[in-house]
């Protein structure tokens, strides 16, 4: 997608957008001219090329038309955005609960907590150190 400011004297906020989709590889090349203008060139190796233009409006309106055309992005889960906590230092469930309470006290969103090696029994996957983490299966 390329957003271009029109170079006319009618309005300062006139833009248009161009969306190029190809089934094969393509490369967009911008060549700047001495007068400050630019030339946009698409180099493709073939394939099915679809080009759509969006006219009439300021930049925000053109981008809205583009998103209406391709569909709105989905919101990823919060844990994918980094709203999780992990530490090698969780030695007991109380340490975990204190960390969760700290996030809540500071009004910071928290989606999940990752427990590291200390909760494992003898460093073995799928086995829990039930001495330090006796209620981890029911912890919520």
N, C-alpha and C positions, 0 to 999 in steps of 0.2 A: 504494500500500500504506500502510495506517495501522496502527500498533501502539498499542493502548490498554491502560492499566492498569485492571483491574477495581476497582471501589470496593466491596469487601465486607470483612467482618471476618474471614473464614475464613483467608486467607493474604495475606501482604504481596507475594508475587511471582506473583500470578495476572494473566495478560495474555490478550488475544485480538487477532487480526489481521483486518483487512478489506482485501481486494484488489478494486479496482474497475477494470474494463476496458471501454472503450466505443469503438465504431467512429467516433463523432463527437466533437466538442470537448466537454470537460467542465472544470469548475473546482471545486476543493475550497475551501470557505470554513469557517474556524474562528472561532467567536464565543465569546469568554471571558466567563464569568458572574462576578458579584460574589463568589460563594462559592468561586471557584477552579476550578470545573468548566468544561467547554467543550461547545459544541454543534458538531458537524461536519455540514455540509450540502454535498451535491453538486448543482451546477447543470449540466444538460446541455441540448443542443439537439436531442436525440433520438438515434436510432441503436440499435444492439444493445448492451445493457448487461448485462455479466456481473459479478456480485458473488459473491465467495467469502469464507467466514469460516474462521478457524483458531482453535480453542479448546484449552484445557487445557495450561497450562504456564507456565514463566517466559518472559521476553523472548527468551532465546537459543533455547529450544525452539520458540516460535512462528515466529521468523525462519527456523529450520531447516525447519519445515513449509512455509512460504511458498516457500523456495528449492527444496524437493522438488517443489512444485507447478509453478513456472514454469521450473525447470531451473537448473542452476548456471551462473554466468558463465564465459566462456572467458578464458583468460589471453592478453592481447595479446602480440605479439612484444616483446622487450626494447627494440628500437630505438624503439618507440612510447612507451615509458615514459621515454625520455630517456637511455638507456645508450649514447649515441653521443658522438663528439667531432668538432668541426669548428673549423678555425682558418684565417684568411687567412694566417697566418704560416708554414705548411708550405712551405718553399722547396725542399726535397729529400726524397727517400725516407728519408734518415737522420733528418730532423726527424719524419717520421711514425712511424718505428720507435721513436725516443726517447719519443714520446708514448705509444705502445702499451706500451712497457716501463715507463713511469711508472705507468700504470694497474695493470699486473700487480704491480709492486713494492708498491703501496699496497693490493693485494688489492681493487680496485674492478672490478666487472664492466664489460665493454666489448663491445658487440655489433657496432659498426661505426665507421668513420671516414669523414667526408665531406671530400673535397679541394675546395678552392675555386679561384678564378681562377688562382693561380700555376701550377697543373699544366696549364692550357690553353695551347695554342700560339696566340699572337697574340690571346688572349681569344676564341677561336672554340670553340664547343661541338663536341664529338666529335673534337677534335684535341688531342693530348697534346704537351706540351713535353718532348720526348725527351732534351733536354740535361740538364734538372734532374731528370727522372723517367724514366730510361732503362728501368727494369724494372718499371714500374707495372702492366703487363698480367699479369705473373707474380707480383707481390707478394702474399704471403698471410701 
